[in-house]
C-alpha cells in the first residue's frame, strides 16, 4: 500500500480529531469501562483483521490506548488511516450502547 505524504496525513488527522502522531504512528486514548473495552476490542479485532493492519491496543487504569503503525516502521499508509476511522466508529458505537 502506498505511503502517506505529510499533507495527506495532516488532512487525515484533521478529520480524526482525537488522534495524534506523525507520519510513522498515530495514537488515541479513550476512557472506557471494562465492558466497553471488551466490546470495543472485539470490534477492533474484526476490523483490523479485515484491513490486515495490526493495532496495538492496551488497557491501563480505566483508559484504552490504541497505536497504529506499519509493520516495517515506515511511513503510514491508507490502511492505518482507514483503521483509525473504523476505530472511531467502534468507539462511538460502544459509547452509544449504554
DARAFEN-V705864 format. One record per residue. N is the residue number from 1. RES is the residue in three letters. PHI is phi in radians with two decimals (NA if undefined). OMEGA is omega in degrees with one decimal (999 if undefined). BURIAL is b if it has 16 or more other ideal C-beta (glycine too) atoms within 10 Angstrom, else e. Layout:
n=N res=RES phi=PHI omega=OMEGA burial=BURIAL
n=N res=RES phi=PHI omega=OMEGA burial=BURIAL
//
This chain:
n=1 res=UNK phi=NA omega=-177.8 burial=e
n=2 res=UNK phi=-1.14 omega=177.7 burial=e
n=3 res=UNK phi=-1.30 omega=178.3 burial=e
n=4 res=UNK phi=-1.49 omega=173.4 burial=b
n=5 res=UNK phi=-1.43 omega=-178.4 burial=e
n=6 res=UNK phi=-0.99 omega=-178.3 burial=e
n=7 res=UNK phi=-1.14 omega=178.5 burial=e
n=8 res=UNK phi=-1.11 omega=179.1 burial=b
n=9 res=UNK phi=-1.15 omega=178.1 burial=b
n=10 res=UNK phi=-1.03 omega=178.6 burial=e
n=11 res=UNK phi=-1.12 omega=179.7 burial=e
n=12 res=UNK phi=-1.11 omega=179.5 burial=b
n=13 res=UNK phi=-1.18 omega=174.3 burial=b
n=14 res=UNK phi=-1.14 omega=177.9 burial=e
n=15 res=UNK phi=-1.49 omega=-179.8 burial=e
n=16 res=UNK phi=-1.77 omega=-167.2 burial=b
n=17 res=UNK phi=-1.04 omega=-178.2 burial=e
n=18 res=UNK phi=-1.47 omega=-178.3 burial=e
n=19 res=UNK phi=-1.61 omega=175.8 burial=b
n=20 res=UNK phi=-2.25 omega=175.9 burial=e
n=21 res=UNK phi=2.64 omega=-178.8 burial=b
n=22 res=UNK phi=-2.43 omega=-175.2 burial=e
n=23 res=UNK phi=-1.31 omega=-180.0 burial=e
n=24 res=UNK phi=-1.86 omega=176.9 burial=e
n=25 res=UNK phi=-2.81 omega=172.7 burial=b
n=26 res=UNK phi=-2.23 omega=-173.4 burial=b
n=27 res=UNK phi=-2.36 omega=178.9 burial=b
n=28 res=UNK phi=-2.60 omega=176.0 burial=b
n=29 res=UNK phi=-2.04 omega=-178.7 burial=e
n=30 res=UNK phi=-2.32 omega=174.3 burial=b
n=31 res=UNK phi=-1.57 omega=-179.6 burial=e
n=32 res=UNK phi=-2.33 omega=172.6 burial=b
n=33 res=UNK phi=-1.39 omega=-174.2 burial=e
n=34 res=UNK phi=-1.06 omega=-179.0 burial=e
n=35 res=UNK phi=-1.24 omega=176.1 burial=e
n=36 res=UNK phi=-1.12 omega=179.3 burial=b
n=37 res=UNK phi=-1.06 omega=-179.3 burial=b
n=38 res=UNK phi=-1.07 omega=179.4 burial=e
n=39 res=UNK phi=-1.15 omega=179.1 burial=b
n=40 res=UNK phi=-1.08 omega=-177.8 burial=b
n=41 res=UNK phi=-1.05 omega=178.9 burial=b
n=42 res=UNK phi=-1.15 omega=178.9 burial=e
n=43 res=UNK phi=-1.14 omega=178.9 burial=b
n=44 res=UNK phi=-1.12 omega=179.2 burial=b
n=45 res=UNK phi=-1.03 omega=-178.9 burial=e
n=46 res=UNK phi=-1.08 omega=-177.6 burial=e
n=47 res=UNK phi=-1.18 omega=-177.7 burial=b
n=48 res=UNK phi=-1.15 omega=176.2 burial=b
n=49 res=UNK phi=-1.14 omega=179.6 burial=e
n=50 res=UNK phi=-1.12 omega=-178.7 burial=e
n=51 res=UNK phi=-1.54 omega=-178.5 burial=b
n=52 res=UNK phi=1.01 omega=175.9 burial=e
n=53 res=UNK phi=-2.19 omega=-176.7 burial=b
n=54 res=UNK phi=-1.86 omega=178.3 burial=e
n=55 res=UNK phi=-1.36 omega=169.9 burial=b
n=56 res=UNK phi=-1.70 omega=-179.0 burial=e
n=57 res=UNK phi=-2.12 omega=177.3 burial=b
n=58 res=UNK phi=-2.43 omega=-177.1 burial=e
n=59 res=UNK phi=-2.10 omega=177.9 burial=e
n=60 res=UNK phi=-2.73 omega=171.5 burial=e
n=61 res=UNK phi=0.93 omega=176.7 burial=e
n=62 res=UNK phi=1.53 omega=179.9 burial=e
n=63 res=UNK phi=-1.98 omega=173.1 burial=e
n=64 res=UNK phi=-1.93 omega=-179.1 burial=b
n=65 res=UNK phi=-1.98 omega=178.0 burial=e
n=66 res=UNK phi=-2.18 omega=176.5 burial=b
n=67 res=UNK phi=-2.28 omega=178.4 burial=e
n=68 res=UNK phi=-2.08 omega=174.5 burial=b
n=69 res=UNK phi=-2.66 omega=179.0 burial=b
n=70 res=UNK phi=-1.35 omega=-179.7 burial=b
n=71 res=UNK phi=-1.11 omega=-177.7 burial=e
n=72 res=UNK phi=-1.62 omega=179.1 burial=e
n=73 res=UNK phi=1.35 omega=179.3 burial=e
n=74 res=UNK phi=-1.42 omega=-179.9 burial=e
n=75 res=UNK phi=-1.10 omega=-179.8 burial=b
n=76 res=UNK phi=-1.08 omega=176.6 burial=b
n=77 res=UNK phi=-2.03 omega=176.7 burial=e
n=78 res=UNK phi=-1.08 omega=179.2 burial=e
n=79 res=UNK phi=-1.07 omega=179.0 burial=b
n=80 res=UNK phi=-1.16 omega=179.0 burial=b
n=81 res=UNK phi=-1.18 omega=176.5 burial=b
n=82 res=UNK phi=-1.08 omega=178.4 burial=b
n=83 res=UNK phi=-1.13 omega=178.0 burial=b
n=84 res=UNK phi=-1.02 omega=178.4 burial=b
n=85 res=UNK phi=-1.11 omega=178.8 burial=e
n=86 res=UNK phi=-1.20 omega=175.9 burial=b
n=87 res=UNK phi=-1.12 omega=175.9 burial=b
n=88 res=UNK phi=-1.04 omega=177.5 burial=b
n=89 res=UNK phi=-1.07 omega=179.5 burial=e
n=90 res=UNK phi=-1.10 omega=179.4 burial=b
n=91 res=UNK phi=-1.09 omega=179.4 burial=b
n=92 res=UNK phi=-1.09 omega=179.7 burial=e
n=93 res=UNK phi=-1.09 omega=-179.6 burial=e
n=94 res=UNK phi=-1.16 omega=-179.1 burial=b
n=95 res=UNK phi=-1.22 omega=-178.9 burial=e
n=96 res=UNK phi=-1.49 omega=-178.7 burial=e
n=97 res=UNK phi=-1.46 omega=-177.5 burial=e
n=98 res=UNK phi=-1.65 omega=999 burial=e
//
